[in-house]
Every structure is written in structure tokens, then in C-alpha cells.
Amino acid sequence: MLQPVERLAAAIDEHAENVAKFKRGELTPDQFRPLRLAMGVYAQLAHVKHMQRIKIPGGQLTAAQLEALAEVTERWGRGLAHVTTRQDIQLHYLEIEETIDLQHALARAGVTTVGACADTLRNVTASHLAGVVDDEVFDVTPYAHAVTAHFLFHEHNRRLPRKFKVGLSGSARDHAQLMINDVGLLAKVGDLGQGFTVYVAGGLGSTPEIAHLWREFIPVSDVLLVCEAVVSVFHRDGERKNRKKARLKFLIRKLGEAEFLRRLDEEFDRIKAARGEALAAEVARYASEYRESDPPPLTPSRETLGDGAYARWKRTNTIAQTQPGYRVATVKLPLGDITSEQLKSLADLCRRYANGEVRATNTQNFVLRWVPEGQLLNLHRELSQIGLAEADAGHITDVVACPGGDYCTLAITKSMQVGARIREHLVPNGSRQEADDFVSALGEFDIKISGCPNSCGQHHVADIGMTGLMVKGKDGVERPHYSLRVGGCCGPSARIGERLDGRIPEEETPKVIAAIARHYMAGRAEGESFRDFVTRKGVQEITRAGFAAAEGSAI
């Protein structure tokens, strides 16, 4: 059997062959499409250019891998990389031939694009805080890598009815958004030790579904077994004729929850009898092989006050680890974008101020873990020098967005600088400082944008989610608008946001969002989340509060 490195090289060589055949006319566009997608290559801009998606399991990257990403971004990606809501990285505007050398360069650094698109098990997501914060049950990262490695060249991969997503979270805060995955694994400790609660058949898109509880507890040794069972049922029973109905969520709707879970139980028992011990041994091997880079030594503890910008950044962008003396620092990326030069600099910074690694987040940022408290001020100063020291990570101005119409052939609207424009309307006629104070007082509050109903921006599970659409005005001209949802969230009590009535012109949307935030600030009870506020007040009141700011332009 070929070793993993050899198999990756062989997969890229096969991709190069397929590109050559396509260029010679030996493969039609329809024949070539699934082959390039299986290597993470999307067509964009009327199929003239291409996007390369790069898998980052659990969002975990070493400094050397960051440098490899910087190299390919600078050489082929026009100097700009995009972090996605599934901890992937995407490069745009590539020629199809360029993807071959790009993939080879990444493979040399241990980064792959195999299965990043197509009818495969996609990038396995995991909490970026796994193992370093108090509310984490245990570090789920080794099991994310185990699932990734096991399914990378699995017999069913490339042959599933459609894409399949797996997420692992270590706490109820659900940083991997497991409730919108086909398989969601929530860390739990039971009588048998460490394990997971298993949720299945979640997903977004035009008809979202919150995942269903399958098993209250399985030991960690069964993690590959449960994934095998669900993948196997999906491969066997999933829709093959109508791709619009080919996700696992449609299968559970078709069969009913009881019958669907019965089939999972039956397949679980069948696979356990045949290969249970081998799969458990495989999990144990992956877990024993997993290593996180060693943390840097703690520096002498001293108070570092810094200036106001540093104090705000420390308050909003860093959290204390469970390991005394260390903090996690969030590097906020506007709309998930980062330049090749910033990637190079970040590689250097994570070597000098952290443990030589970063992790991508589902909110399109990076985090540095294991930063000694005494180095935070120096880290902030150097982040400022490369334009990555913006505060308020996870707040209303830290907007999550799909790439939009600038890159995607499906997007109806384009990503815009929503965060900055929301800030302008938070405190009408107020100063920048007053607006910043409002953002701080509001606390964590997420805005998510999808340029079309496919929900790549995950707008269904946001405090305020935006969906792009075109609306024809009275003059007969179509213009970009947004439909809004409010009160969505992930976690064990996940729910889909409620839709506001009407559609809002693109230029008016920041004003409406700011008005809703002000209404929440003025009327929330002590400790009341925005989700609970929406439930208490009702969507009609939220609609009135927001649309009043649009001065009659919403329809």
C-alpha cells in the first residue's frame, strides 16, 4: 500500500493528467468537472478562472505551513488568501494549469487539497480553543485528524451522493458548529471515560436542518466507527438522481427520524462486528501520534499597560488559557482576507510569541495559542505594524462573509465593508470613541453574510444573518438587496434565525443592523442574549425597529 505522502503525490499527478486531457479536448467540461472538484478546484468568473480550496483539518497550521501558503498565495493567488467558515483557505483567479504546481508546493509542507470540494467528506472542523480553556471537556483535535486521515482516500470518497461534513466541539459553546454538520461530535465524559455525544443530519443551504441526536455517548475509540456508519448509510441510501435533494438532511426527512436512526444503528452494529477492533486500534494510533507544538517558556510576569488601543485589543481579542500564564490571541481578518506578506509575518510571529502554530476559526480569523502574558504587548505592537491588530473580534463589526460575487459564480451580491459601515450608524452623530464604547457594551454579537441562499456565510445561525438577492424596482432595474434573519445560533440548543419581513437595499443594510443593535441595547434584560431577546420581543417588533431606520426604502 502506498504511504500517505506517496498517495498525495499520486493524486496530484493524476490531476495533472486530467488537466492535460481536458486541455487537449479528451475530457469534456462535464467529465472534467468532478475530477477537478475532487482536488479542490472550482471554476469561477464564467469558467475563465479558478478557485483553489485548501483543506486545513481542525484549522491547525504550523509556521512552515503558513509560509508555504504565503508562497503559493503570492505566486498564484494575486497575493490574497481567504479563510472560510469551515477553516479552509481559498485562493482565487488561478489558471487551471497553475493548480498543479500549487498543489505540489503545498503537499511538500504537509497541506492537501484532496477532497476539499466534490462529493467527498470535506474539511473536518474542530474547536480552535480545544484543550486550552476551562470549559473544554478534552482536546478534540487528535480525533479531528483521525477522521481526516481515515477518510482521505476512503473507498466512498468521491462517490458520495453529495458533500459530507464533520465537526468536533469540546464544549457547549460549539466553536465547530457541530449542529449544522452531517456528523457532529460533542465531547463528553461518561462511565467509560472520554467520549462524544453524536448528532447527525444537520445542514444549511436553502432548507436548513438542525442536527438530530443519535447517541448520548460513545467512547472515543468508536469515533471512526460512528462516522463509518453514517457515511455508509448515506452512500447506500442517499439520493442519486436529484442533486438538490442529495444531502443527508433530505434522507432523514424522507425516511423519518426513527427509521433513519434505526438504519444507522444497524450499520453501526454490522461494521463493529466486522471491523470494530481494527477501527478502535486506528483511533488509538492516531491519538497517540498527535502532537501539538511545545509552548514557549513563560516570560517574567510584569504589568504591561500599553495604550488604549492595546488595552481594548487585550480585552476583546485575548482570553486566558487554562494553563496559567498563557493566553489565546485572536488575529482579526477583515471578511476573512489576509495577504501573502501578512501570512509570512504571522508565521514569524507565531514562532516568536506562541508555540509555532496558528489555528483558523469558523469566524474567519486566526488565533495564536500559548502566548505568554508578558509577550502580549510586544505581539500587539508587531501585529499593528502589519495591519492585523484590529480589536473587537467576535463583536458586531467582525463580520463573517462568503467571498461574494467578486469571486463566486453563484453569489448574487458582493461582500462589502459592512462592519465599518455598521459602526457609522451605531451612535448617530457620535464620535468614533462613542461608537467603540457601544460595541464594547454590546459584547459578542455576530453578523454573517451569504451572497446567495447556499449559506456559505452561515447566515441562518447568526445573531443577524443576511442573504443576498436581486430585486427589481419600480423602474424595472434589478438592484442588490438583503433578506435578514435574527436570533440564530449553534450549540446544543441550536436554532435557525427567524426571517424579518421585507427586503432591504444593500446600501441601507448597515443602518438597519445598527438600529436593531440599538433596540437590543435599550431593551435587554440583565444578562439576556440577543437570541432570548428576539424570543421575548418577537420578530415583528425587531422588524419594526430595524426597518424604521431604512426610512421607507425597505420592501
N, C-alpha and C positions, 0 to 999 in steps of 0.2 A: 504494500500500500504506500502511496506517495505521502511524504510528510507534509504538514500544513504549508510550509513556505514553498515547497515544490508545487503543491496544488494551486496556490495563489498564482505563481508564475505561469503555470499551465493555463489557468483561466484567462490570464491577460493575453497570452499567446493566442488562445482561441478567439478572444475578442479582436485581436489584430487581424487574424484570418478573416473573420466575419466582416470587418470594416473593408478589407481589400476586396472581398467578394461583392459587397454592396457597391463599392465604387466602380467595379467592373461590370455591374449590372447582372451579376449571377444570383443576387438576392434582391427580391422586390422590397419596397419600403415596408409592406405588411409582414414579410418574412423576417426582415432585419429588426423590426421594432422590438419584439420580445427578447431578442438576443442582446441588443444594446442596453435595454432596460435592466436586464439581469446583472449588468455590470455598472449600474447606477447612472446611465446616460439618458437624459431626457432631451427631446427636441424642443426648441423654443423659437420664438420670433419667426413664425411661418415656416418652421423646419429648416431655416437657413443656418442657425447657430445651435449650440447645445449647452445643456447644463450638466455638470458632473456632481452627483451627490456622493458624499464620503461618509462611511459609517464610523461612528465613534462610540463603541459599546460603553454604556454607563456614563458617557460623556468624558471619560478619563483619557488624558493626553499627557505624555511626558514632554519635557523641554525639547528633546531631539525630534519628537513627532511634530511639535509646534513649528520647529524650524523647517521641517520637510513641507509642512502645509504652507509656510511663508514662501518657500521656494516655488512651489507649483502655482501659488496664488499670484506671485509676481511675474512668473514666466508665461502663464497661460490664462490667468483669471482676471486680467486687467487690474491687478493689484488690489482686488476687493473680495473678501470671503464673507459668507453669510451663515450665521449659526441658526439652526432651525428649532422648532418646538419639539423635536424628537432627538435633540442633542447631536444631530448630524451637522455637517458643514457642506455648503454648496458653493460651487464656482460657476460663473455664467459667461456666455458669449464665446464658447470654445468651438473650434473646428473639430469635426468628428475624429480626424486623424490625431489631433493633439491629445485626445483622451488616452491613447496607448502609452505614450511616454510618461504622461502624468501618473497613470496607474502604476507603472513600474517604479517611478520615483517614490511614490507613497508606500508601495509594498516593501521597498528596502528599509523603510522606517517602521515596518510592522503595522501599517494602516491599509485597510482594504476598502474597495467599493463593491465587492461581490454581494449581491442581494440587497443593495441599497434601494433599488426600485423593483418593479416587476411583481409577479405573483409568488412572492417569497416571504419568509419570515424576516421582517425588516429589522432595523437597528433596535437592539434591546436597550430600553431606557432604565435608569436607576437613579435613586436619590443622590444628588450631588453632595449631600451632607451625611451620607451613610457612614456611621461609625465614629463621628466626631462631635455629636451633640447629644444632650441629655435624653431627649425623647425618642431617640433611635433605639429600637429593641436590640438589634445587632446589625453589623455591616452586611448589607445585601450585595455589595459589589462582586464578591467572588462568584456568586450564583448567576449574576448577570453575564459574566464572562463565560461561565459554564454553558449556559443556554446558547450564547452566541457561537461558541466553538462547536458545540454538538450539532447545531442546525446549519452551519455554514455551507457544508456540502452534503446535506441530508438528501436522501432519495426523493423526498417530497418537494424539496425546494425547487423553484422554477415551475413546479407542476401543480401548485395550489389553485383553487378557483380564483382567488384574488389575494391581495396583500394580507398579512397576518402580523399583529403587533403584540409584543410582550413588554410589560413594565413591572419593576420591583420597587416597592417602597418600604422603608424601615420604620415609618411611624404614621400615625393618623393624619399628619399634615400632607402626606401623599405627594411628595415632590415629583414622582414619576407618573402621576395622573393615572394610576392603575385602573380606575373605574371607567376609563374610556378606551381600554385595551381589549383585545381578544382574550388574552390571559393576563390577569392582574394578580400579583403575589404580594401580600401584606405580611411583613414579619410579625411573628408571634412566638411566644414561649409557652409550651404545654408540658404535659406529664412526660412526654418523650424528648424534651429538650427544645432546641431551636427548630422552628418550622415556619409555615406560612398558612394564612387563610387564602383560599383560592376563589377568585372571581372570574367570570367568563362572559364572552359575547358582548362586551362594550364597544362603542364606536361612535363617531360623529358623522360628518357628511350631511347631506340634505335631510336625512331622517335619523337623528341621533338616538342612541340607546345607552342607558347606564348599565354597567356590568351586573350580572346576576351572581349571587353567592352559590358556589358549587360545594366547597368543602371548608368546614370551620377550621380544620387543622390537618396539615400533612407535614411529616418531618422533612428536614432539608434534604435528606437522602432521596426523597421522592420527587424532587423538583423537576428533573428531566422526565420522569415518568408521567407526571400530570401534563406537561407540555406535549409530550409524545401523544398522549391520549386525545387531547383536544385537536392537535394538528391532524391526527389520523382520521378522526370523525369529520373534520372539515374537508380533508382531501377526498374522503369517500362519499360524503353526503351533501357537500356544498353545491350550489347552483353552478352549472357549467355552460348554460346557453345564454342567459341574460346577465351580463357583467354588472348591470346596475343593481342586481339582486344577489350578488355573489359574495357578500361579506357574511361573517359568522352571525352577526345580529339578525340577518334575514332568516337564517336557518332556525334559530331559536324561536323566531316569530312564527315560522311555518309549522314547526313540529309542536310548539308549546313547550313551556319550561320543563314540565315533568318528563316528557318523552325525551327531550334533548339531554337532560341531566342523566336519565336512565342509560342512554347510549354512551355518554361519557363514562359512567360507572362501569358499564360492560366492557368498554375498550380499555379502561384502566386495568381492570382485572385480567383481561386477556394478555396485555403487554407485560404486566407484572409477573404473571405465571411464566411467560416466555423469556423475558429479559430483565426482570426486576433487579436481580443481584448485579448484573453487569452495569445497568444504568446507575445504581447506587454507588458502585465502585468508581464509575466515571465521575460522578459528582464529588466524591471524596478526593479523587485525584486532582480535579480542577481546584477545589477549595484549598488543598494542601500546597498547590503550586502558586497560588495567588500571593502576590506581594505588593504592598504599597511602598513607595519610596520612603526612605528614612527621613524623619523630620530634622530640621536644623537645630542646633543647640540653642537653648534659651539664652537670651542676652540679659545682662544685669537689669533688674527691674528699676525703672525710673519713670516719673511722671512726664509725659510729653504732651504739652498743651497744644502747641501749634496755633494756627489762626482759626478764624471762624469757619472757613471752608473745610479745613481738616476735621474740626470738631463735628461738623454736620456729616461729613463723609463717614467718620468713625461710627457715628450714631446710627446712620441708615444703611451703611454698606458693610458693616462688620458685625460678627456675633462671636461670643466666647465659645470655645470648644469645651467639651467635657474634660479634655486633658488640660490641666492647669497651665496657664501662661501662654497658651496659643489661641489664635483667632482665625476665623474664616473671613476672607475679604472678597467682596463681590466687585468685579470689574464690569461696569455697566456699559453695554454696547448699544448705541442708538439703532433701534429697529433690527438689532442682531448683526450689524455690519462691522467688520474690522479690516483694516488694511494690512498688506503684507509686511510693511515696516512695523506696524504695531504688533503683529504676530511675532516678529523677530525680537522685538523689545520685551514682549511678555515672556518669551522663552528665557531670556536673560534674567528678568525679574523673578520668575518663579524658582530659578536656580539659586539666586542670591537671598531671597526673602521668604521662600517657602520650602517645600520638600521636592522641588524639581518637577512638579506636576501642576496641571490645572484641570478643572472639570467644567464642561459645558452644562448649562442648565436648560430646563424646558422653557424658561422665560428669556432665552436667547442672550444670556450673559455668560461670563466665565467666572469661576471662583478659584481663588488660591487658598489652599488649606495649610494648616501648620505654620502660620505666620506668627513669629514671636511678638508678644505685645510691644516689646521695646523697639521693634522694627517698623511698626505701623506708620509712624510719621515719615520715615525715610521712604517707605513704599509709596505713600500718598504723594510725596514730592516728585518721585520719579514717574508715577502714573500721570501726574499733572503735565509733565514735560512731553508726554506722548499723546496727550488728549484723551486719557482714559480714567480721569479722576472725578467724573461727574457723580454727584451724590444722588440720594433718593431711589436707590434700587428697590424694586418691588412696590413703588408708590405710583400715584396716578400719572406721573409724567414718564414712567418707564414702560413704554407701550410695546406690546408684543404684536408682531405683524407678519403675515406671509410676504413673499417677495413682491407680489402685486403685478400689475400689468406691465411694468417695465421689463419683467423677465418671463412671466408665465403666460402661455397661450390661452389658459383657461380664465385668468383673472379678468374681472370686469372693471375694477377700479385700481388705481395705483396707490402704493404706500405713500403716505405724506407725513410731514413733521407734526404729527398730531400732538405729541407731548408738549412741545414748545407752545403750540397754539392753545392748548387747554390752559396752560399756565397764565396766558394773557387774560383769560376770562374768569379765573378763579376769584380774583378780588378786583372787580370793575373799578377803574380809576385809581387802583392802588399801586404801590411800588413793587419792585421785584422782591424785596425783602418780605413784604406783607404776603405776597403770593407764596414764597418759600415757607413762611410760617404756617400758612394754610395747609400746604402739602404735608408738613410735619404733623400738624394737629389731626389731619385726616387719617394718617397712618397708612398701613399697607392697603393698597387698592389697585386692582388690576384691570387694565384696558387691553382688549385683544381684538385684532382686526383680521378678517378674511376677505380677500378680494373677490371671492365667489362663494357659492353655497357649499363647496367641498370642505370648508372648515380647516384648512391648513393652519390658520391662525388660532384655532380652537375657541372661536367666539362664543360657542354655546356654554362654556364653563368659565365665564369671567364675571367679575362684578358688573362690568359693562362690556358687551360684545357687539361688534359692528360687522355687518355683512354687506359687501358691495353689490350694487345693481344699477342698471341704467334705467332711467325714467324719462319718458317723452313728455315734454312740456306742452303748454297750450300753443306754442309756436311750431310744434311738430319736431323740435330738435331734441335728441336724446342727450341727457346730461347725467354724470355720476351722482348717485345718491347712496345713502346707507340706511339699512334697517337695523334697529337696535334691540338687544336683549339685555335684561338686567337680572342680577341675583343668581347667576350660575356658579357652580363650584365643583371641585373634585373631592376626594377623600371618601371615607366610608358612608358619609351622608350626602354623597354627590347628587347634584340635580342639574337639569338643563335650565338655563335662564329663560325668563318669561319675555315674550316679544312685546315691545311697545307698539301701539297703533301708529300707522303712518310711516312715511319715508322722508329722510332729511337730506337736503342738498349737501354735497361733500363739504363745501366751504362753511356751512353752518354747524357741522357736527361737533367741533371742539367747544363751541358756545353752549350747545345743548348738554354735552357731558359735564362741563363745568357747572351748569345750573343744577343738574341732578346731584352733583357732589355737594354743592352749597345747601341744597334742600336736605340732604342726609345729615350734614354737619349741624344744621339748625334744629333738626327734629329727632336725632337719635337718642336713645336711652343710654344710660351708663353701661359701657362695655358691649353695646349692641352692634353686631356685624351688619354690613350692608345687606347681606343676604336675608338676615332676620328682619331688617328694616323694610325691605321690599315685601316680605310676607305680611308684616303688620300693617303697612300703609296701603298695599295693593298696587297693582301695576297701573291702574288708571290714574291714581294720584301722581305716581312717578312720571307718567306720560305728560300730564298737565304741567308739572313743574319744569320738565325739560323743554317741552315744545313751546312754552311761553317765551323762552329765550330766543327762539328762532323767528320771532316777530311775524308769524303767519306764513313763513316760507316753506314749512314742512307740509307734506301732502299725504 
